[in-house]
Amino acid sequence: MGGGSDLEPLLSRLDGLVDRVERLLPIAPPAPPWEGGIAFRWRRGAGGGHAQPVSHPHRIRLSDLRGIDAQKGELERNTRQFVAGLPANNALLWGSRGTGKSSLIKALLHAHADEGLRLIEVDKHDLADLPDIVEHLYDRPERFVLFCDDLSFEADDPSYKALKAVLDGSLAAVPENVLVYATSNRRHLLPEYMQENLEARHLGGEIHHGEAVEEKISLSERFGLWLSFYPFDQDTYLEIVRAWVEQLGGSFPQGAQAAIRAEALRWALARGSRSGRSAYQFARDWVGRQGT
């Protein structure tokens, strides 16, 4: 009789211990809700990473993007091949800031979402999870673009090796329904130093780069499609300003066109950039001021 009552405090303590241990154990990440949206972010938690749907993805149309017709045509062609189940290439969009690299990828998502295109944004710090992300996608009917925005690495940053493996070089084959689209201000994604050029050697009339340069080139070369973005000339910049002003509900009155052009150029000069981003920001400022 007394034995049962003696065990009750022990059982109570064991229950409390189990509760504390369970709180310390990692929580299994939820199953990716692929049917819940068209855009996702990869998020890391205590139990591992998971795909989080983006409730309100940035909506931008291909027709909104001006001054990058050649780059837009190339990436759209590549994306059409991809959603049609045809061979397509991973793409690196590199060049000047604010020229529409990220916006182009977002616009392509909305243009082809009805055909099964999906976007998973992966932060640079989560690149080590790329093999785990890809593992979730093998048997899915959708076509996934892994979106790495504003990508660059420092010389001693090892995370780029995970990207190299997924692009080309891992023992496991990348599923045919996955591509990587990355944007960067650096052509080779890694810093380049003058000293590295001094390591180049001339052999038989050919230039052989040093090991440091070869390592950097080997990363960017794994992208089959390179698209370069350059600062806009003045006429293109002003054309983009006009397009955004009109889209935001403003206008270019005949007698005020010269004044608007002058204001737009001063705006770009203050920011040191004639870019699509500067044009959009000026248009928002101008239309807002006219509205008040």
Order of alpha helices (4+ residues) and beta strands (2+ residues): alpha-beta-beta-alpha-beta-alpha-beta-alpha-beta-alpha-beta-alpha-beta-beta-alpha-beta-alpha-alpha-alpha
